[in-house]
Amino acid sequence: LPNHSNDFGQVICRAENELGLSGECHINMVMGGIPDPIVSCQHTYVNTTLTVNCVAGFHQGDEDFFCYMYKRQDNGSFSEHARLKGNCAFILPDLKPERHHDFRVFTKNKFGDNFDRGYVIAVGKPRVETLAEKTRNNLPYIALCIVGACLVSLLMICCCCHHIRRIKYKRKIKGNFDSLTYQNHNPHTYSNSNGKQSL
């Protein structure tokens, strides 16, 4: 990836094989793209004042870029808190130390921004996760427990049904066996002259 304005322009690629055949192609690299993320950041938080000094990454050909500082709101979303053109040095006064302050510093030009790779700064009281965030973070485990409980319940129902069917089957077999035994030991049966038994 280009790291300097001198890296742009026309690039010539040449190739040659063992037979002596060669060829080349011309690539024109045009300046312009989303700026590189913040390289480094230093900040101090003294007497409710936050001082931030960041070094922006390469602008990728568009020197007309802005450095943004977004702040996380109570509902978890970010909103713009400060903006500077071509500079990433911020002074933010009156930040209450009893509250949690979560900032993100990033750069942006006409091609886009690098918010997802922005520099995170957190000062003040440690942040406590809300119930919604805890639920969202634990959602995979909750879903896994629910699915597991459903599978265990289904297995128990299947086992109970199988057990009930076995009991019914055993009772049926025993009933048939008792009926056959009764017929074989009935004292009122006698043999005919042809050898068949009759009541």
Phi and psi in degrees as a GROMACS rama.xvg file:
@    title "Ramachandran Plot"
@    xaxis  label "Phi"
@    yaxis  label "Psi"
@TYPE xy
-63.7523  138.748  PRO-2
-117.253  -3.81829  ASN-3
-153.446  158.763  HIS-4
-63.5931  -25.7152  SER-5
-69.5377  -15.1255  ASN-6
-77.868  -9.08005  ASP-7
-93.7132  169.231  PHE-8
116.48  -157.561  GLY-9
-88.4689  129.59  GLN-10
-115.593  131.588  VAL-11
-109.519  125.652  ILE-12
-109.709  126.353  CYS-13
-118.04  144.34  ARG-14
-140.037  145.834  ALA-15
-144.242  139.962  GLU-16
-105.47  -176.285  ASN-17
-68.6322  -20.4892  GLU-18
-84.3659  -1.78126  LEU-19
88.9636  2.76371  GLY-20
-80.6896  138.163  LEU-21
-136.646  163.47  SER-22
-160.709  165.174  GLY-23
-147.349  155.655  GLU-24
-133.423  151.55  CYS-25
-112.61  127.486  HIS-26
-120.199  128.791  ILE-27
-102.702  109.082  ASN-28
-92.3221  111.1  MET-29
-92.7881  135.771  VAL-30
-68.9276  139.101  MET-31
138.473  121.496  GLY-32
175.625  176.554  GLY-33
-63.5622  132.84  ILE-34
-64.3332  153.347  PRO-35
-65.6476  153.508  ASP-36
-67.7126  170.747  PRO-37
-55.8737  132.008  ILE-38
-77.3295  -48.6381  VAL-39
-153.979  160.124  SER-40
-146.587  139.196  CYS-41
-126.973  138.762  GLN-42
-145.585  151.375  HIS-43
-130.783  145.224  THR-44
-129.234  99.8094  TYR-45
-132.086  130.29  VAL-46
51.9384  50.6464  ASN-47
66.0646  9.27018  THR-48
-113.736  126.847  THR-49
-104.169  123.083  LEU-50
-111.884  124.194  THR-51
-123.554  132.608  VAL-52
-134.545  106.875  ASN-53
-114.966  153.708  CYS-54
-106.642  118.954  VAL-55
-75.1134  150.792  ALA-56
-76.5644  -179.596  GLY-57
-61.6526  136.108  PHE-58
-77.8496  -3.90383  HIS-59
57.5242  37.225  GLN-60
98.5142  -15.5085  GLY-61
-110.72  97.0654  ASP-62
-73.3118  -12.4571  GLU-63
-88.1399  68.8515  ASP-64
-113.987  163.425  PHE-65
-120.796  148.733  PHE-66
-107.173  124.484  CYS-67
-110.51  149.538  TYR-68
-125.605  115.881  MET-69
-103.907  148.488  TYR-70
-119.531  137.952  LYS-71
-76.3383  131.325  ARG-72
-88.0918  174.621  GLN-73
-63.3327  -26.966  ASP-74
-86.4255  3.073  ASN-75
96.5085  -13.7157  GLY-76
-83.7271  161.052  SER-77
-105.539  146.222  PHE-78
-139.376  156.027  SER-79
-65.7718  131.263  GLU-80
-113.287  -33.0821  HIS-81
-157.973  157.464  ALA-82
-151.311  136.36  ARG-83
-133.879  146.533  LEU-84
-92.6824  117.645  LYS-85
67.1271  14.4455  GLY-86
-146.298  141.859  ASN-87
-124.309  47.3571  CYS-88
-117.371  115.174  ALA-89
-119.741  146.381  PHE-90
-126.578  116.133  ILE-91
-117.693  106.319  LEU-92
-88.2939  170.046  PRO-93
58.5559  46.2874  ASP-94
-98.5303  112.239  LEU-95
-64.9462  125.949  LYS-96
-69.5936  -19.9943  PRO-97
-79.4177  -3.32606  GLU-98
-113.808  158.31  ARG-99
-90.9797  132.797  HIS-100
-121.818  119.615  HIS-101
-119.654  114.729  ASP-102
-116.974  158.434  PHE-103
-137.496  126.015  ARG-104
-105.604  130.935  VAL-105
-154.007  169.751  PHE-106
-116.219  158.13  THR-107
-151.249  140.713  LYS-108
-133.047  -167.309  ASN-109
-68.8551  -14.0027  LYS-110
-90.9484  -14.9232  PHE-111
144.207  -170.492  GLY-112
-132.291  170.658  ASP-113
-118.729  42.1223  ASN-114
-56.3894  -41.8384  PHE-115
-63.0617  -22.6234  ASP-116
-111.889  22.8645  ARG-117
-69.103  164.35  GLY-118
-87.6145  128.506  TYR-119
-96.816  131.662  VAL-120
-127.732  124.652  ILE-121
-127.289  125.768  ALA-122
-136.352  168.939  VAL-123
88.0187  -158.277  GLY-124
-66.2275  138.011  LYS-125
-54.9562  139.689  PRO-126
-77.281  136.729  ARG-127
-104.302  129.038  VAL-128
-65.6551  138.595  GLU-129
-77.7172  166.693  THR-130
-61.3903  -38.1155  LEU-131
-64.5381  -40.4694  ALA-132
-68.6303  -40.4449  GLU-133
-62.3981  -42.0289  LYS-134
-64.4531  -42.1316  THR-135
-65.0713  -39.6228  ARG-136
-69.5965  -34.3183  ASN-137
-95.4224  4.43413  ASN-138
-57.04  -43.7169  LEU-139
-60.5191  -39.1541  PRO-140
-69.6302  -38.8174  TYR-141
-63.4907  -45.0387  ILE-142
-61.9749  -40.1396  ALA-143
-63.7699  -41.3997  LEU-144
-64.7587  -41.2537  CYS-145
-64.1208  -45.6578  ILE-146
-62.5833  -41.9256  VAL-147
-62.4191  -43.1383  GLY-148
-63.5805  -39.1463  ALA-149
-64.795  -41.9447  CYS-150
-64.7971  -42.0661  LEU-151
-63.5113  -42.5803  VAL-152
-62.3049  -42.621  SER-153
-63.1636  -40.5084  LEU-154
-63.9844  -41.6738  LEU-155
-64.2896  -40.5799  MET-156
-63.3602  -42.8851  ILE-157
-62.2305  -42.4174  CYS-158
-63.2582  -42.4691  CYS-159
-63.8901  -43.1251  CYS-160
-62.9115  -41.9859  CYS-161
-63.9171  -40.6782  HIS-162
-64.7943  -43.1242  HIS-163
-63.592  -41.3679  ILE-164
-64.5668  -38.1921  ARG-165
-64.2472  -42.0476  ARG-166
-62.8867  -44.9326  ILE-167
-62.8513  -40.9637  LYS-168
-64.1564  -42.9988  TYR-169
-62.2815  -41.4381  LYS-170
-63.7991  -39.9532  ARG-171
-64.7729  -44.9701  LYS-172
-61.7404  -43.7433  ILE-173
-64.0476  -38.9374  LYS-174
-64.0938  -43.0684  GLY-175
-64.0291  -40.4875  ASN-176
-65.2164  -43.3661  PHE-177
-62.7389  -38.0095  ASP-178
-65.0504  -42.5018  SER-179
-65.7414  -39.8959  LEU-180
-63.5641  -39.6595  THR-181
-63.9806  -42.8503  TYR-182
-65.7499  -37.6726  GLN-183
-71.6429  -26.7103  ASN-184
-110.5  20.2941  HIS-185
-73.1761  119.829  ASN-186
-71.9755  -12.1747  PRO-187
-91.4193  9.65324  HIS-188
-93.7535  146.43  THR-189
-144.727  166.463  TYR-190
-97.4847  136.901  SER-191
-79.2704  175.234  ASN-192
-66.2706  -24.481  SER-193
-87.4283  3.42141  ASN-194
93.3716  -4.01576  GLY-195
-86.9145  148.165  LYS-196
-88.7484  141.27  GLN-197
-136.307  157.436  SER-198
